[in-house]
Every structure is written in C-alpha cells, then in structure tokens.
Amino acid sequence: MIRPREVSRLLSRERPVEQPLTELRPRRPYPDGWFAVAYADELPPGRVLRRRLMGQDLVVYRTRSGVVRVVEPHCPHLGAHLGYGGRVDGESIVCPFHHFAFGTDGACVRTGYGTRPPAMRLVQRDAHEVNGAILVWHHAGGASPTWEVAAQPVDGFPPPLRHVTTLVDHPQEIVENAVDLGHIGPIHGYRNVRLQRPFTAQGPCFTIAATSERVMPLGGGVLEIAFDIVVHGFGHLWVDATIPRLRAAARFQAMATPIDPCRIDFRYGVSVRIGREPPTSARGQMLASHLLTVALGPAFRRDMRRDFPIWEHKVYLDQPRLAKGDGPLLAFRRWAQQFYSQPITPNGRPAAVPALSSDR
C-alpha cells in the first residue's frame, strides 16, 4: 500500500505522444510571464537540475539552507556547463571544471586554487517558488517581473498525483482550452455545460466558472460538477471541481512551459478531497483522501490525455469562425495579447485581435 507521504513523490515522466504528421512550425511567439521548470520537491537542498526554457538551457539548484536559484548554465571563467557535474557546496554552486564557486547573488566567491576570485558573476534568472512549483520569469524585452503567481490554499487536499510530458503545442493553446466550453462534451463526455461566472480578467489573471453533468457508469446516475478556474498568465492554471452529491472535490493544476519554438513541457496533476471543508486534524479523512487520489488518478490521466492529439495536430487560427456555445474565446484572446512584447504571429503579420461580441 502507498503511504500518504509517498504520494507527493509519484511523479511520472511520460513518453511524448506521437509526433504530428504536419510540418512543425511555431504557432505563436514566445510569451512573457512565469513558467514552471520543476516541482519544488524535485529539488531538495544540494540538488542541481538541468532544464530547458525557450530554447535555452538553465541550471536550477537549491542551497543547503533551502535558497532556490536559477542561472544561465555556463561558467563565465572558461565556459563549463554547470549542469554537467556542477555541485552545491553550502550556499554556493561549484563549477565542475576549475571548481570556481558562486554565491547566492551570483558573484564568484572563490577559485579552485585559493587565489583571489575574479570580478565575475553568473547570469541569474528571476525565480519564484509557489504552489509546489519553481517558476522562472521570462520577458522578451528583458523587463523585470511586474506580477507574481498567487499562492492557492491547501484546504485539506492531499499531495497530488503528477505527470510531465512533452507535447507539440504552445502555452496559449493550453490556457485557451480552459475557456473552450464547447469541447467539454465531445472530448470529455460532460453534458449540459453552463457558464456560471463570466470570464473576468484582472491584469495577468482571469477567473471563470462553469457547471456540467456527468453520467456515471453502471447506473450510478448523474453527477453535477462545478468548475472554478483561476489562471495566472500562460504558465499556471488552477481548477477546483466540486461534486456536491458526493461531498467531494478535486483540484487540478496545469503548467505549460515552452522549451523550444514548437514544444512545451506540460506538467499536470490532480488531488482529490473527501468532504467540503475537512479539518486538518482529521487523520482518517486525510488518509481516505490520499487513497481516493491514488485510486482516481489513472482515470484522470486518461481523461486529460484525450486532449493531447487535438492539441498536437491543430493549427492556430487568427480569425476563427466561432459559434454560439464556444465559450468566451474572444475575451480570452484579447486578454492574451498582454503577454507578447511584440504581438505578432510567427509569419510576421500583426496579430489579429477580434472585436468582442456582446454575447460572448
């Protein structure tokens, strides 16, 4: 049996799905914002990770006291890659080549031969640890962060079951899927999807809420499920799904990180809670929530993967022919333009921003 505290370590690295037959080309430029490069518990004190972000290697490490740093990978001394043999020594990261050490401010603090350290430093990237993930800031113009991803309350949920897979896609497409109410029935089997709270944007964040129904197998009847969605930029999506009849709730986290012009690393996970507001001291209820998360995790993963072939093989249309029932896609696309320092399509044309319709 899986012990509750082991659930947080159940992170699977999925094999990429089949590559699309169409020619790969970027759907949109790289967006600005915060993007996940690791889950927080992948990085215990002393560990060094290599990650890709927008066509570039990054090195992610945590010092012995717990400080997280993300740096560009090459040592300014003679160019060694810190992600291949670099190590953490106390509060410093040490280059594998000549053992030059760099402190948490990026400055060189010592050489490998005891001589005076030269005036040089690693190029650091802005990083933010929140909601169990390590996020890195990107801005095409080099601007510093102007907003942060808000922390979401735990509310008695157990550690999630999580997955990572590489897909041919763009982060905007992943987030747009959250407001595409029309696909929920054909792809995921829900019915009677209704918008309960309209698309509401506030700077880099938006919220939306909907309800739907799911027919349970083996004569289990119909369950009403309410979805509350909170999105911060293109890199962090949070969904709370409540099932009043079962007094249960599920929490879904999704983070799409562009690793090159055509592909993303897609991190997603789910946690299930029994009871609407369980007290944190209810050990039996927490254990039951852990077990339910483990039991339902595979079904959730299968449901999530139904989107993957669609995402990988579709194209981005600047001027989509929309229909009633699609959801607030035009409002979403207007909101999305803020994350492009130079809002152009990959072929160099100005991005089309459709006018808002009164009924969407």
Sequence and secondary structure as in RCSB ss.txt:
>XXXX:A:sequence
MIRPREVSRLLSRERPVEQPLTELRPRRPYPDGWFAVAYADELPPGRVLRRRLMGQDLVVYRTRSGVVRVVEPHC
PHLGAHLGYGGRVDGESIVCPFHHFAFGTDGACVRTGYGTRPPAMRLVQRDAHEVNGAILVWHHAGGASPTWEVA
AQPVDGFPPPLRHVTTLVDHPQEIVENAVDLGHIGPIHGYRNVRLQRPFTAQGPCFTIAATSERVMPLGGGVLEI
AFDIVVHGFGHLWVDATIPRLRAAARFQAMATPIDPCRIDFRYGVSVRIGREPPTSARGQMLASHLLTVALGPAF
RRDMRRDFPIWEHKVYLDQPRLAKGDGPLLAFRRWAQQFYSQPITPNGRPAAVPALSSDR
>XXXX:A:secstr
   GGGGGG EEE       SS    SS    EEEEEEEGGG  TT EEEEEETTEEEEEEE TT  EEEE SB 
TTT  BTTTT EEETTEEE TTT  EE TTSBEEE TTSS   S B  EE EEEETTEEEEEE TT         
    TT    EEEEEEEE  HHHHHHHHH GGGHHHHH  EEEEEEEEEEEETTEEEEEEEEEEE TTT  EEEE
EEEEEEETTTEEEEEEEEGGGTEEEEEEEEEEE SSSEEEEEEEEEEEESSS  TT HHHHHHHHHHHHHHHHHH
HHHHHTSHHHHHH    SS    TTS SHHHHHHHHGGG SS B TTS B       TT 
